[in-house]
Each structure stands twice: as C-alpha cells, then as structure tokens.
Amino acid sequence: MTDKKKDNLPIEEGIRDYIFCRKLNQRVAEIEHLKRSQQVDHYFYGKIVKINMPPRLIWLIQEYDELVKNVVISLLDEVEEEIYTYDLQLESSGERVSGISLIENDISFFSGPAVHDEYPNYGSDNFSIEESTNAQNGKEGSEE
C-alpha cells in the first residue's frame, strides 16, 4: 500500500473494520477502535467485537503467540505457514494481515504484503545468488 493510500485511511482516529478470510470467503473478525500505530509501520491494534474464526485458526494464532513469547523460533515457521493458508486481509484496504495476536478482546497485527510476496524463492531453479548480487562488491545485478 502506498503512503498516499495509507494517509487516506482514517485509521489514526480508530474505525470499525473486518478481517476477511479469502480461503473461507467470509469475515472472520469484526474489530472496532482499529488504529494504525504511529511508532511502528504497518502495525494495527483494536478491540474484537465479533469473532468467527475456525477453531483451528484460533489455536494457530494462540500457538504463534506462545512460540514468539517463549522464543521457540524453530517451530514458528510451520505455524506461520499454516496461518498464511487462510489468506487473511483487512476488508477495507485489502492489505494482507500477519503476525496476529489475540489477548482476550484485544487484537493486534501487521498489514501489508505477506513475507512470501516480498522475497524471491531461493530454492527455485530460476534464481541464483550470482544473478542477484555481484559477489565482489555486493551490488545488485551483474557488472562486467
């Protein structure tokens, strides 16, 4: 989302919005007093009014919170991958939702492109370190 679009959202004041699950094609959470953090980019927080998440997704989010809290990084990717399969997004802007934390009626999360959308697949046959970075000077592209 561009800064211009971000500035058009009245999220600084706190609004009502929904988390939409593309996998299930339905709203899974209604949030009120949703605000965009002024200190951390792409970070939102608010109060849950209504939750309609499948029990498995709620468990995954709680498990993710516990793994982060206890710094069990080795298991984090597996849980995060399954959460991503639900393809969650903010209904008003279409921004992807990740890093969700649920504590009683409070919710917080990050928005924007998912990690999988931002970074190349290093395991693919179509990508090599030499193509993306000049090994001698660390600059992108190849210099001859």
Contacts in CASP RR format, 6 or more apart in sequence:
PFRMAT RR
TARGET T0000
AUTHOR 0000-0000-0000
METHOD contacts of the structure
MODEL  1
MTDKKKDNLPIEEGIRDYIFCRKLNQRVAEIEHLKRSQQVDHYFYGKIVK
INMPPRLIWLIQEYDELVKNVVISLLDEVEEEIYTYDLQLESSGERVSGI
SLIENDISFFSGPAVHDEYPNYGSDNFSIEESTNAQNGKEGSEE
1 93 0 8 1.000
1 95 0 8 1.000
1 111 0 8 1.000
1 112 0 8 1.000
5 93 0 8 1.000
6 36 0 8 1.000
9 15 0 8 1.000
9 36 0 8 1.000
9 92 0 8 1.000
9 93 0 8 1.000
11 34 0 8 1.000
11 35 0 8 1.000
11 36 0 8 1.000
11 44 0 8 1.000
12 35 0 8 1.000
12 36 0 8 1.000
12 38 0 8 1.000
13 35 0 8 1.000
14 33 0 8 1.000
14 34 0 8 1.000
14 35 0 8 1.000
14 46 0 8 1.000
15 32 0 8 1.000
15 33 0 8 1.000
15 34 0 8 1.000
15 92 0 8 1.000
16 30 0 8 1.000
16 31 0 8 1.000
16 32 0 8 1.000
16 34 0 8 1.000
16 49 0 8 1.000
17 30 0 8 1.000
17 31 0 8 1.000
17 34 0 8 1.000
17 90 0 8 1.000
17 91 0 8 1.000
17 92 0 8 1.000
18 27 0 8 1.000
18 29 0 8 1.000
18 30 0 8 1.000
18 31 0 8 1.000
18 90 0 8 1.000
18 91 0 8 1.000
18 92 0 8 1.000
19 27 0 8 1.000
19 28 0 8 1.000
19 29 0 8 1.000
19 31 0 8 1.000
19 88 0 8 1.000
19 89 0 8 1.000
19 90 0 8 1.000
19 91 0 8 1.000
19 97 0 8 1.000
19 109 0 8 1.000
20 26 0 8 1.000
20 27 0 8 1.000
20 28 0 8 1.000
20 88 0 8 1.000
20 89 0 8 1.000
20 90 0 8 1.000
20 91 0 8 1.000
20 94 0 8 1.000
21 27 0 8 1.000
21 28 0 8 1.000
21 53 0 8 1.000
21 57 0 8 1.000
21 86 0 8 1.000
21 87 0 8 1.000
21 88 0 8 1.000
22 86 0 8 1.000
22 87 0 8 1.000
22 88 0 8 1.000
22 89 0 8 1.000
23 85 0 8 1.000
23 86 0 8 1.000
23 87 0 8 1.000
24 54 0 8 1.000
24 86 0 8 1.000
26 52 0 8 1.000
27 52 0 8 1.000
27 91 0 8 1.000
28 51 0 8 1.000
28 52 0 8 1.000
28 53 0 8 1.000
28 54 0 8 1.000
28 57 0 8 1.000
28 86 0 8 1.000
28 88 0 8 1.000
29 48 0 8 1.000
29 50 0 8 1.000
29 51 0 8 1.000
29 52 0 8 1.000
29 53 0 8 1.000
29 107 0 8 1.000
30 48 0 8 1.000
30 49 0 8 1.000
30 50 0 8 1.000
30 51 0 8 1.000
31 46 0 8 1.000
31 47 0 8 1.000
31 48 0 8 1.000
31 49 0 8 1.000
31 107 0 8 1.000
32 46 0 8 1.000
32 47 0 8 1.000
32 49 0 8 1.000
33 46 0 8 1.000
33 47 0 8 1.000
34 44 0 8 1.000
34 45 0 8 1.000
34 46 0 8 1.000
35 44 0 8 1.000
35 45 0 8 1.000
35 46 0 8 1.000
36 43 0 8 1.000
36 44 0 8 1.000
37 43 0 8 1.000
37 44 0 8 1.000
37 45 0 8 1.000
42 95 0 8 1.000
42 110 0 8 1.000
42 111 0 8 1.000
42 112 0 8 1.000
43 108 0 8 1.000
43 109 0 8 1.000
43 110 0 8 1.000
44 90 0 8 1.000
44 108 0 8 1.000
44 109 0 8 1.000
44 110 0 8 1.000
44 111 0 8 1.000
45 106 0 8 1.000
45 107 0 8 1.000
45 108 0 8 1.000
46 106 0 8 1.000
46 107 0 8 1.000
46 108 0 8 1.000
47 105 0 8 1.000
47 106 0 8 1.000
47 107 0 8 1.000
48 102 0 8 1.000
48 105 0 8 1.000
48 106 0 8 1.000
48 107 0 8 1.000
51 58 0 8 1.000
53 61 0 8 1.000
57 83 0 8 1.000
57 86 0 8 1.000
58 102 0 8 1.000
60 79 0 8 1.000
60 82 0 8 1.000
60 83 0 8 1.000
61 83 0 8 1.000
61 100 0 8 1.000
61 101 0 8 1.000
61 102 0 8 1.000
62 102 0 8 1.000
63 79 0 8 1.000
64 76 0 8 1.000
64 79 0 8 1.000
64 80 0 8 1.000
64 83 0 8 1.000
64 99 0 8 1.000
64 100 0 8 1.000
64 101 0 8 1.000
65 101 0 8 1.000
65 102 0 8 1.000
65 103 0 8 1.000
66 72 0 8 1.000
67 73 0 8 1.000
67 75 0 8 1.000
67 76 0 8 1.000
67 79 0 8 1.000
68 76 0 8 1.000
80 98 0 8 1.000
80 99 0 8 1.000
83 98 0 8 1.000
83 99 0 8 1.000
83 100 0 8 1.000
84 98 0 8 1.000
84 114 0 8 1.000
84 116 0 8 1.000
87 96 0 8 1.000
88 96 0 8 1.000
88 97 0 8 1.000
88 98 0 8 1.000
88 100 0 8 1.000
89 95 0 8 1.000
89 96 0 8 1.000
89 97 0 8 1.000
90 97 0 8 1.000
90 111 0 8 1.000
93 111 0 8 1.000
95 111 0 8 1.000
95 112 0 8 1.000
96 111 0 8 1.000
96 112 0 8 1.000
96 113 0 8 1.000
96 114 0 8 1.000
96 117 0 8 1.000
97 109 0 8 1.000
97 110 0 8 1.000
97 111 0 8 1.000
97 112 0 8 1.000
98 109 0 8 1.000
98 110 0 8 1.000
98 111 0 8 1.000
98 112 0 8 1.000
98 114 0 8 1.000
98 115 0 8 1.000
99 109 0 8 1.000
99 110 0 8 1.000
100 107 0 8 1.000
100 108 0 8 1.000
100 109 0 8 1.000
101 107 0 8 1.000
101 108 0 8 1.000
101 109 0 8 1.000
120 127 0 8 1.000
120 132 0 8 1.000
121 127 0 8 1.000
129 135 0 8 1.000
130 142 0 8 1.000
131 141 0 8 1.000
131 142 0 8 1.000
132 140 0 8 1.000
132 141 0 8 1.000
133 139 0 8 1.000
133 140 0 8 1.000
133 141 0 8 1.000
134 140 0 8 1.000
134 141 0 8 1.000
134 142 0 8 1.000
134 143 0 8 1.000
137 143 0 8 1.000
END
